[in-house]
């Protein structure tokens, strides 16, 4: 089983990174398609990442929890999260 098309091994971090990438892609597509304003897309992105972080916390997956927390903080501060995906 792989977490991405690149064949990355399905570690918990890779699976959460793949899911986070889907959240980011979905929000960006909605914004670029004119369905969401940039502010609303940012809120939707933060909400999606926070939901993913809650799943990681419930599963006691601490490295992904920390990674997703960093993503949320960077989005809130206006920084890019591309390097984390």
C-alpha positions, -999 to +999 in steps of 0.1 A: +000+000+000+013+035-009+002+068+004+008+087-028+014+082-065+051+085-060+051+052-041+059+067-007+055+040+020+022+043+039+036+055+072+011+074+094+029+107+086+027+100+048-010+091+051-018+123+070+004+144+046-016+129+017-049+138+034-037+173+042-027+177+006-062+168-004-077+194+020-054+221+006-061+211-030-099+212-024-098+246-008-076+261-034-098+247-062-129+262-046-112+295-044-098+295-079-131+284-092-148+314-077-168+294-052-150+307-021-134+340-013-097+338-002-108+345+035-134+318+034-111+293+017-085+300+044-111+294+071-122+262+054-085+251+051-079+257+088-111+239+098-102+209+075-067+207+090-081+210+126-104+181+119-075+160+106-055+170+137-084+157+159-082+124+141-045+122+147-050+130+184-077+104+188-054+078+172-025+089+194-004+096+163+018+123+177+042+130+149+013+137+124-005+157+151+026+179+155+030+182+117-006+192+112-004+217+141+026+233+124+005+236+092-023+252+110+000+278+126+016+286+093-017+291+076-029+313+104+003+334+101+000+336+063+031+315+056+033+288+029+028+251+039+039+237+006+072+224+021+052+204+047+031+186+021 
